């Protein structure tokens, strides 16, 4: 069997093409892997955002419940034992209104 000798320049060019192809494939696979990873991170963040929005809604409802005037009055009368002010206990000071 006779083996043909490949010129050195052609061998180097072939090796360079092979290395370049491997580099391109490596970067392409890295790009696909990173895209998939970022997609998973994005999905996790979106789920977390939905949970946080639900938590904010629940906290706003709790806040509204705690600050309702009926509840404030109940706490003032029962827990703090406050009563309605008597005549003369409330003094209005100049708040922009006209007083005669």
QUITANOR-V988720 format. One record per run of one state. SS is the DSSP state (@ for helix, = for strand, . for the rest). FROM is the first residue (numbers start at 1). LEN is the number of residues. If there is no record, write none. Layout:
BEGIN
SS,FROM,LEN ; SS,FROM,LEN
END
This chain:
BEGIN
.,1,7 ; @,8,59 ; .,67,2 ; @,69,11 ; .,80,21
END
